[in-house]
Amino acid sequence: MRRLFLIGIIIFLVLTVVTAAGICAGTDHVKLYSEANSQYAAGEYAQALSLYLQLIERDINNHSLYYNTANAYFKLGETGYARLYYERALLLNPFDRDVRNNLRFLQNNMKEKIVPLYNEGLFKALSSLSSFITQRILGILEIIFFTAFIIVIHLYLIFPSLRENLRGSVYGSLALFMIFLVLLFALNSYEKNHPKGVVVDETIEVLSAPVIESEVLFSVYEGAKMKLKEERGDWIRISISDGREGWIQKGIIEFI
């Protein structure tokens, strides 16, 4: 009995220390973020960016942090990194109007405005709709319908008189949960194999083959977004939304 009491005390102390460490770390992050925002408001964009990046290096995964980082990069004239962090912010919160408006403004002021291959009518509407479908959103929907299924199945088991009325809800919530689960796995697999990236250098040349001496097909400029199609050694084949494809060396774009 005494041994169990001591084990309980040790577990309590460990949890207390871990919790206190987490609170201290969280307080430090808040102070650093507030200081970064103050520097940004004062027009000290380089100092603000340095502080934002310190938070990102600490694995703070927050859409507002990414958004502010993108704004700081944009103020400093670094279009590529600005777009990179706007895109990362959208992955976490695709419904943020400020992020979308700033990203649209950035795209309209890039050196080369890339017009998607299918950019009219139904294709444009579907493309716009798909930009709101992220792994995070699918994960939230999956949790919602799983929770609904658990609630409905409990009601079904507890109240026999309601079973006839609840049967459709049981099957419906379970079906929706399974659908979003499959979509989540499919999207995760696709994005893992075909990640999107952003050009952060001023200009990069896209080649016809994964050989340094091969023909230059075209150039892409800072801020351009592309998708990985294939990997071969130190080379990757990329595609742009306007239909152009080619090869570039690894490490010269930043993946979202």
Secondary structure, DSSP 4 states (H G I P E B T S, - for coil): -HHHHHHHHHHHHHHHHHHHHHHHHHHHHHHHHHHHHHHHHTT-HHHHHHHHHHHHHTT---HHHHHHHHHHHHHTT-HHHHHHHHHHHHHH-TT-HHHHHHHHHHHHTSSS-PPPSS-SHHHHHHHHHHTT--HHHHHHHHHHHHHHHHHHHHHHHH-GGGHHHHHHHHHHHHHHHHHHHHHHHHHHHHHHHS-EEEE-SSEEEEESSSSTTSPEEEEEETT-EEEEEEEETTEEEEE-TTS-EEEEETTSEEE-
